Amino acid sequence: MNATWRGTNRPPAGPASDASARFDQVLAHARADNRAALATYLPAGYPTQAQSLRIMHRLAEVTDVIELGWPYSEPTMDGPVIQRAAAQSLAAGFRVRHLLESIRSLATSPASVLVMAYFPPLFKYGLKRAAHDLAQAGAAGVILPDLPIEEADEWLTAAQDAGLHTVFVVAPSTTDARLARICATAGGMLYAPAVAGVTGSTGPLHDALPAFVQRLRATTDLPIGVGIGISTPAQAREVSRIADVTIVGSALIRSIDAAQEPWEQAEAAFTFARTLTTGLHRPDIPHAAA
């Protein structure tokens, strides 16, 4: 099959778009292996910058995509586990330069990098500056859970100029007209929540999730990532049968928090992520034409 997905919002060609092309290829290679890609989420600088770098590089050995969170004090989509992790990073002295250092450090790793950012810190940093700096560091794109499509034009222009994918989190309640507009401007993938509410749920996935993913596939050829509420290998296996990317965050952070000593944290993250990969191979799913 081709290395890219038909329908992706390809940024302008150039050096800054290499990372977004790599993201597309990582997902395509997972598809060629007849499995869902695994994305793991970690706030940059958590629990400290040095420890974060160790954990990320261990994760890169077993995961396809690393989602680096831009720590923020008012994360509307995040539950208590990620809130505490972000607060710990901020208390340890997180600065944007640490996020950029983290992205650059993964440039030669097998994993692609997405940044999960809320709009207020992005806006404070400067949209054009943020898009440029993230792209130059090697990020493939940015997930923006709190940016409505109706207010996204300025960011989308900056991101496209820099060669970044913009990944939107799409709620099941989104109207068909609004969904079509999101799909026309999104890049990389769409992010579908597996449960209602904030991150960190340990309950069952939403019964309507398969139907929602089908609805997304009927609207776009972009890959579909599913996250929020995936906490076990069994749930990762369930999601892998309908989605292109399985996204896990809070459960990974809980595994890190459970480590008795700082030197054990990276190994704990690696071990947990590896358990998730055991169920990602699955029967073929409907996908974009190559």
Salt bridges, closest charged atoms under 4 A:
ASP24 OD2 - ARG10 NH2 2.10
ASP24 OD1 - HIS165 NE2 3.13
ASP33 OD2 - ARG35 NE 3.82
GLU61 OE1 - ARG58 NH1 2.58
ASP64 OD2 - ARG35 NH1 2.89
ASP133 OD2 - ARG129 NE 3.90
ASP133 OD1 - HIS132 ND1 3.06
GLU150 OE2 - ARG178 NE 2.68
ASP176 OD1 - ARG215 NH2 2.87
ASP221 OD2 - ARG6 NH1 2.63
ASP244 OD1 - ARG31 NH1 3.66
ASP244 OD2 - ARG217 NH2 3.05
GLU267 OE1 - ARG58 NH2 2.91
ASP284 OD1 - ARG31 NH2 2.06
